[in-house]
């Protein structure tokens, strides 16, 4: 609700401005997309009327998961501004943007809010990794200017909002350092796990893709480990050094890396996929190496992901940069699995180094060493997994996540003050 001139409260209608369902698809596999849909459901549960506005080739209205979605044709020029004004013209009183950086100028700040999905300008330049970057070695020159530009965009968005929901504490810490007067607009919420942990009998009946069950059984028979990498793949998510990490581990320990998720970005995926295939082939030829393999499954349905989490001995989150609240880390913890992750962004909020996870420097040697250390110590794996499950049950359930949104809803002006 929102205040009227007479002191009473009028109904609030919130338009969530986003590019949620590409090309009209109703698939929402990415973390940002899942967050937005769950946010809309939490708003509905709190009595807030909401609707998702997204750009599209033609006008359409439909429902996904109980949430109304309106697709509206708008040009690419000033896309988010045009879509926001279209929502206002259709009677929606408040605007929420999927990304803070999408918030345009010229809107009433007391009616605008957004989500900040983690600091993403923290990409360092690593000399040994120059082939990873767009432009290769030229990244040494353009990254500082790019970072400054992205920081300016994020703070411009913050100053245009009444409230911002942050996926981790990194943006709050940067704001405290650079613009301390604005820190009160930022509300940090924990990640969530929206994949149900099946009963043991259901897991026993679950079928894994292809001959994966046989590969996992053979790996365990050889006293090896199953490492699940439940991530879409890109430079910042560790794709570029994943073959190197796998090779380092395979030289000393029988292991199968199971990689899920699509390649992100606009690069040619052929050579990217070939690097994973080549790493798998090279592991089979390692002199003195153990029987190991790297398998890329691409996107998997939710029930298959549940079976993969259950089958894994270790879950790997090899982030290089740009990490908000990792839903994959929360899922692994809910499935009582030890996690190896880097100390990047929101991972340091989600995971407790040495208690619920092995948290390392973001470099291949450190990550591989942590995997080998866990693989050699079943007692440590059990301890980390038990603690991870306890934290997930206390912090990452959907019920606790929905409740954590209420202060943000109130700050955004979507809920009346107590007693109104």
C-alpha positions as CSV (number, residue, x, y, z in Angstrom):
1,X,0.0,0.0,0.0
2,X,1.0,3.6,-0.5
3,X,0.0,6.8,1.4
4,X,-2.6,9.0,-0.1
5,X,-3.2,12.7,0.5
6,X,-5.9,11.9,3.1
7,X,-3.5,9.8,5.2
8,X,-5.1,6.5,4.2
9,X,-3.4,3.7,2.4
10,X,-4.2,2.8,-1.2
11,X,-3.5,-0.4,-3.0
12,X,0.0,-1.0,-4.2
13,X,0.5,-2.6,-7.6
14,X,4.1,-3.5,-8.3
15,X,5.5,-4.1,-11.8
16,X,8.6,-6.3,-11.9
17,X,10.6,-5.1,-14.9
18,X,12.8,-7.9,-16.3
19,X,13.8,-10.0,-19.2
20,X,12.7,-13.2,-17.4
21,X,11.5,-15.6,-20.1
22,X,13.6,-15.3,-23.3
23,X,11.6,-15.5,-26.5
24,X,8.5,-16.3,-24.6
25,X,9.9,-19.4,-23.0
26,X,8.7,-20.4,-19.6
27,X,12.0,-21.9,-18.5
28,X,13.7,-20.1,-15.7
29,X,16.9,-22.0,-14.9
30,X,19.3,-19.1,-14.0
31,X,19.7,-17.9,-10.5
32,X,18.5,-14.3,-11.2
33,X,15.4,-15.7,-13.0
34,X,14.6,-18.1,-10.1
35,X,15.1,-15.3,-7.6
36,X,12.6,-13.0,-9.5
37,X,9.9,-15.6,-9.7
38,X,10.2,-16.5,-6.0
39,X,10.2,-12.8,-5.2
40,X,6.9,-12.4,-7.0
41,X,5.4,-15.4,-5.2
42,X,6.6,-13.9,-1.8
43,X,5.0,-10.6,-2.7
44,X,1.7,-12.3,-3.5
45,X,1.9,-14.2,-0.2
46,X,2.4,-10.9,1.6
47,X,-0.7,-9.5,-0.1
48,X,1.1,-7.3,-2.7
49,X,-0.4,-7.3,-6.2
50,X,2.4,-7.8,-8.7
51,X,3.0,-8.6,-12.3
52,X,6.2,-9.2,-14.4
53,X,6.7,-6.9,-17.4
54,X,9.2,-8.1,-19.9
55,X,10.2,-7.0,-23.5
56,X,9.1,-9.2,-26.4
57,X,8.2,-9.2,-30.0
58,X,4.5,-9.0,-29.5
59,X,2.0,-8.2,-26.7
60,X,0.9,-11.1,-24.6
61,X,-0.3,-11.9,-21.1
62,X,0.0,-15.3,-19.5
63,X,0.8,-16.9,-16.1
64,X,3.9,-18.8,-15.1
65,X,3.9,-20.6,-11.7
66,X,1.0,-18.6,-10.5
67,X,2.6,-15.2,-11.5
68,X,1.1,-13.0,-14.2
69,X,3.6,-12.1,-17.0
70,X,3.0,-9.4,-19.5
71,X,5.2,-9.2,-22.6
72,X,5.2,-5.8,-24.3
73,X,6.9,-4.8,-27.6
74,X,9.4,-2.0,-26.9
75,X,12.4,-0.9,-29.0
76,X,15.9,-1.7,-27.9
77,X,16.6,2.0,-27.5
78,X,16.0,3.0,-23.9
79,X,14.5,-0.4,-23.3
80,X,14.0,-0.4,-19.6
81,X,12.8,3.2,-19.5
82,X,10.2,2.4,-22.2
83,X,9.1,-0.7,-20.4
84,X,8.8,1.0,-17.1
85,X,6.6,3.8,-18.5
86,X,4.5,1.2,-20.3
87,X,3.8,-0.4,-16.9
88,X,3.0,3.0,-15.3
89,X,0.6,3.7,-18.2
90,X,-1.2,0.4,-17.4
91,X,-1.8,1.4,-13.8
92,X,1.1,-0.1,-11.9
93,X,2.1,2.2,-9.0
94,X,5.6,0.9,-8.2
95,X,8.4,-0.4,-10.2
96,X,11.0,-3.1,-9.3
97,X,13.9,-3.9,-11.6
98,X,15.5,-7.3,-11.9
99,X,19.0,-5.6,-12.0
100,X,20.0,-2.5,-10.3
101,X,22.0,-1.4,-13.4
102,X,18.7,-1.4,-15.4
103,X,17.1,1.4,-13.4
104,X,16.7,4.4,-15.7
105,X,16.7,8.1,-14.8
106,X,13.6,10.2,-14.5
107,X,11.4,7.9,-12.4
108,X,10.0,8.8,-9.0
109,X,12.6,7.4,-6.6
110,X,10.1,6.6,-3.8
111,X,8.3,4.2,-6.2
112,X,11.4,2.4,-7.6
113,X,13.4,-0.5,-6.2
114,X,15.7,-3.2,-7.6
115,X,18.0,-6.2,-6.8
116,X,21.7,-6.0,-6.8
117,X,23.1,-9.4,-7.8
118,X,26.6,-9.1,-6.4
119,X,29.6,-6.9,-7.2
120,X,30.5,-7.8,-10.8
121,X,33.3,-5.4,-11.5
122,X,35.8,-7.4,-9.3
123,X,37.4,-9.2,-12.3
124,X,41.2,-9.0,-12.0
125,X,43.6,-9.3,-14.8
126,X,45.7,-12.4,-14.6
127,X,48.7,-12.5,-17.0
128,X,48.7,-16.3,-17.2
129,X,45.0,-16.2,-18.1
130,X,45.0,-13.6,-20.8
131,X,43.4,-15.9,-23.5
132,X,40.3,-16.1,-21.2
133,X,39.4,-12.4,-21.6
134,X,37.5,-10.8,-24.4
135,X,40.3,-9.0,-26.3
136,X,43.0,-11.2,-24.7
137,X,46.0,-9.1,-23.5
138,X,44.1,-5.9,-24.2
139,X,42.1,-6.5,-21.0
140,X,45.0,-5.2,-19.0
141,X,44.2,-1.8,-20.6
142,X,40.4,-1.7,-20.7
143,X,39.6,-3.4,-17.3
144,X,40.3,-0.4,-15.1
145,X,38.1,1.9,-17.2
146,X,35.4,-0.8,-17.4
147,X,35.4,-1.2,-13.6
148,X,35.0,2.5,-13.1
149,X,32.1,2.6,-15.6
150,X,30.4,-0.3,-13.9
151,X,30.8,1.2,-10.4
152,X,29.2,4.4,-11.7
153,X,26.3,2.5,-13.2
154,X,25.6,0.6,-10.0
155,X,25.7,3.7,-7.8
156,X,23.6,5.6,-10.2
157,X,21.0,2.8,-9.9
158,X,21.3,3.0,-6.1
159,X,20.6,6.7,-6.0
160,X,17.5,6.2,-8.1
161,X,15.9,3.7,-5.7
162,X,14.2,3.9,-2.4
163,X,15.4,0.4,-1.5
164,X,17.7,-2.3,-2.9
165,X,17.7,-6.0,-2.2
166,X,21.4,-7.2,-2.2
167,X,22.3,-10.8,-2.8
168,X,25.4,-10.6,-0.6
169,X,27.2,-8.1,1.6
170,X,29.9,-7.0,-0.9
171,X,27.8,-4.1,-2.4
172,X,26.9,-2.9,1.1
173,X,30.6,-2.9,2.1
174,X,31.6,-0.9,-1.0
175,X,28.7,1.5,-0.4
176,X,29.8,2.0,3.2
177,X,33.3,2.9,2.0
178,X,32.3,5.2,-0.9
179,X,28.8,6.5,-0.2
180,X,28.0,5.8,3.5
181,X,24.9,7.9,3.5
182,X,23.3,5.5,1.1
183,X,23.9,2.3,3.0
184,X,20.5,2.4,4.7
185,X,18.8,1.7,1.3
186,X,20.5,-1.7,1.0
187,X,18.9,-4.8,2.4
188,X,20.9,-8.0,2.4
189,X,19.1,-11.3,2.1
190,X,20.4,-14.9,2.1
191,X,20.3,-17.3,-0.8
192,X,17.7,-20.1,-0.9
193,X,17.4,-23.7,-1.9
194,X,14.3,-24.5,-4.0
195,X,15.2,-28.0,-4.9
196,X,13.5,-30.5,-2.7
197,X,15.7,-33.2,-1.1
198,X,13.9,-36.5,-2.1
199,X,13.3,-39.3,0.3
200,X,15.9,-42.1,0.2
201,X,13.6,-44.4,-1.7
202,X,12.9,-41.7,-4.3
203,X,16.6,-41.2,-4.8
204,X,17.2,-44.9,-5.1
205,X,14.7,-45.0,-8.0
206,X,16.2,-41.8,-9.7
207,X,17.9,-42.5,-13.0
208,X,21.0,-40.6,-14.0
209,X,21.7,-39.7,-17.6
210,X,23.3,-42.3,-19.9
211,X,25.9,-44.6,-18.3
212,X,26.7,-42.1,-15.6
213,X,25.7,-44.5,-12.9
214,X,28.2,-47.0,-14.1
215,X,31.0,-44.3,-14.3
216,X,30.2,-43.3,-10.7
217,X,30.2,-46.9,-9.5
218,X,33.5,-47.5,-11.2
219,X,35.0,-44.4,-9.6
220,X,33.9,-45.4,-6.2
221,X,35.2,-48.9,-6.7
222,X,38.6,-47.4,-7.5
223,X,38.4,-45.4,-4.2
224,X,37.9,-42.2,-6.2
225,X,35.7,-39.2,-5.8
226,X,32.7,-37.7,-7.7
227,X,33.0,-33.9,-8.0
228,X,29.8,-32.1,-9.1
229,X,30.2,-28.6,-10.7
230,X,26.5,-27.4,-10.8
231,X,27.2,-24.1,-12.7
232,X,26.4,-22.4,-16.0
233,X,29.8,-21.8,-17.6
234,X,31.6,-18.6,-18.2
235,X,35.0,-16.9,-17.5
236,X,33.8,-15.5,-14.1
237,X,32.4,-18.8,-13.0
238,X,35.7,-20.6,-13.5
239,X,35.1,-22.3,-16.9
240,X,38.5,-21.3,-18.2
241,X,40.5,-23.0,-15.5
242,X,38.2,-26.0,-15.0
243,X,40.2,-28.3,-17.3
244,X,43.4,-27.3,-15.4
245,X,41.8,-28.0,-12.0
246,X,40.5,-31.4,-13.2
247,X,43.9,-32.3,-14.6
248,X,45.7,-31.4,-11.4
249,X,43.4,-33.6,-9.4
250,X,43.4,-36.5,-11.9
251,X,47.2,-36.7,-11.7
252,X,46.9,-37.8,-8.1
253,X,43.4,-39.2,-7.5
254,X,40.8,-41.1,-9.4
255,X,38.0,-38.6,-10.0
256,X,35.0,-37.9,-12.2
257,X,34.0,-34.3,-12.7
258,X,30.3,-33.9,-13.6
259,X,29.7,-30.4,-15.0
260,X,26.2,-29.2,-15.6
261,X,24.9,-26.0,-17.2
262,X,25.1,-24.1,-20.4
263,X,27.8,-21.8,-21.7
264,X,27.0,-18.2,-20.9
265,X,27.9,-15.2,-23.1
266,X,28.1,-14.7,-26.9
267,X,31.3,-16.5,-27.6
268,X,31.6,-19.4,-30.0
269,X,30.8,-22.4,-27.7
270,X,32.5,-25.0,-30.0
271,X,36.0,-24.4,-28.8
272,X,34.8,-24.0,-25.2
273,X,33.2,-27.4,-25.3
274,X,36.3,-28.8,-27.0
275,X,38.5,-27.8,-24.1
276,X,36.4,-29.9,-21.7
277,X,36.5,-32.8,-24.1
278,X,40.2,-32.5,-24.5
279,X,40.8,-32.4,-20.7
280,X,38.8,-35.6,-20.4
281,X,40.8,-37.3,-23.1
282,X,44.1,-36.1,-21.7
283,X,43.3,-37.5,-18.2
284,X,43.0,-41.0,-19.7
285,X,46.6,-40.6,-21.1
286,X,48.2,-39.2,-17.9
287,X,51.4,-41.2,-17.1
288,X,50.8,-42.8,-13.7
289,X,47.4,-41.0,-13.5
290,X,44.3,-42.5,-12.0
291,X,41.2,-43.5,-14.0
292,X,39.4,-40.2,-14.3
293,X,36.9,-38.5,-16.5
294,X,35.3,-35.1,-17.1
295,X,31.6,-35.2,-18.2
296,X,29.6,-32.2,-19.4
297,X,25.9,-32.8,-19.1
298,X,24.7,-29.3,-20.0
299,X,21.3,-28.3,-18.6
300,X,19.6,-30.9,-16.4
301,X,16.0,-31.1,-15.1
302,X,15.4,-30.5,-11.4
303,X,14.9,-34.1,-10.5
304,X,18.2,-35.0,-12.3
305,X,20.0,-32.3,-10.4
306,X,18.7,-33.7,-7.1
307,X,20.1,-37.1,-8.1
308,X,23.4,-35.6,-9.0
309,X,23.7,-33.8,-5.7
310,X,23.0,-37.0,-3.9
311,X,25.6,-38.9,-5.9
312,X,28.4,-36.3,-5.4
313,X,31.1,-36.6,-2.8
314,X,32.2,-33.0,-3.3
315,X,30.5,-30.0,-4.8
316,X,32.8,-27.5,-6.6
317,X,32.0,-23.8,-7.0
318,X,35.2,-22.6,-8.8
319,X,34.3,-18.9,-9.1
320,X,36.9,-16.5,-10.6
321,X,34.9,-13.2,-10.0
322,X,31.4,-11.8,-9.9
323,X,29.6,-14.0,-7.4
324,X,26.5,-12.9,-5.5
325,X,24.5,-15.4,-3.5
326,X,25.3,-18.8,-5.0
327,X,22.2,-20.9,-5.1
328,X,24.3,-23.9,-6.1
329,X,26.2,-23.6,-2.8
330,X,23.0,-23.4,-0.8
331,X,21.6,-26.4,-2.7
332,X,24.8,-28.4,-2.0
333,X,24.6,-27.6,1.7
334,X,20.9,-28.6,1.8
335,X,21.9,-31.9,0.3
336,X,24.5,-32.3,3.0
337,X,27.5,-32.2,0.7
338,X,31.0,-30.7,1.4
339,X,31.7,-27.7,-0.8
340,X,35.0,-26.5,-2.2
341,X,34.6,-22.8,-3.3
342,X,36.6,-19.6,-3.7
343,X,36.6,-16.6,-1.4
344,X,34.8,-14.5,-4.0
345,X,31.8,-12.2,-3.4
346,X,28.8,-13.8,-1.7
347,X,30.4,-17.2,-1.3
348,X,32.2,-15.8,1.8
349,X,28.7,-14.9,3.2
350,X,27.1,-18.3,2.4
351,X,30.0,-20.6,3.4
352,X,31.9,-20.7,6.6
353,X,35.5,-21.6,5.9
354,X,36.7,-24.7,7.7
355,X,33.3,-25.3,9.3
356,X,30.8,-25.9,6.5
357,X,33.1,-25.7,3.5
358,X,36.7,-25.5,2.2
359,X,37.1,-22.0,1.0
360,X,40.3,-21.2,-1.1
361,X,42.0,-18.5,-3.0
362,X,40.6,-18.2,-6.6
363,X,43.4,-19.9,-8.4
364,X,43.6,-23.5,-10.0
365,X,46.3,-24.8,-7.7
366,X,44.6,-23.8,-4.5
367,X,41.2,-25.2,-5.7
368,X,42.8,-28.5,-6.8
369,X,44.7,-28.8,-3.5
370,X,41.5,-28.3,-1.5
371,X,39.7,-31.0,-3.5
372,X,42.6,-33.5,-3.0
373,X,42.7,-32.7,0.7
374,X,38.9,-33.4,1.1
375,X,39.1,-36.5,-1.0
376,X,41.8,-37.9,1.3
377,X,40.0,-37.2,4.5
378,X,36.5,-38.8,4.8
379,X,36.2,-37.6,8.4
380,X,36.6,-33.9,7.3
381,X,34.1,-34.4,4.5
382,X,31.6,-35.8,6.9
383,X,32.1,-32.9,9.4
384,X,31.8,-30.2,6.7
385,X,28.7,-31.9,5.2
386,X,27.0,-32.2,8.6
387,X,27.6,-28.5,9.4
388,X,26.5,-27.5,6.0
389,X,23.2,-29.3,6.4
390,X,22.6,-27.6,9.7
391,X,23.3,-24.1,8.3
392,X,21.1,-24.8,5.3
393,X,18.2,-25.9,7.4
394,X,18.5,-22.8,9.6
395,X,19.2,-20.2,6.9
396,X,18.3,-21.3,3.4
397,X,14.8,-22.7,3.4
398,X,12.2,-21.0,1.3
399,X,10.2,-20.1,4.3
400,X,13.1,-18.3,6.0
401,X,14.0,-16.6,2.7
402,X,10.4,-15.3,2.2
403,X,10.4,-13.9,5.7
404,X,13.7,-12.2,5.1
405,X,12.1,-10.2,2.3
406,X,9.6,-8.4,4.5
407,X,11.9,-5.5,5.7
408,X,12.8,-4.9,2.0
409,X,9.1,-4.9,1.0
410,X,8.4,-2.3,3.8
411,X,11.3,-0.1,2.8
412,X,10.2,-0.2,-0.9
413,X,6.8,1.1,0.2
414,X,4.9,-2.1,-0.7
415,X,3.7,-2.7,2.9
416,X,2.1,-0.2,5.2
417,X,3.7,0.7,8.5
418,X,2.6,-1.3,11.6
419,X,-0.9,-0.3,12.7
420,X,-2.0,1.2,9.3
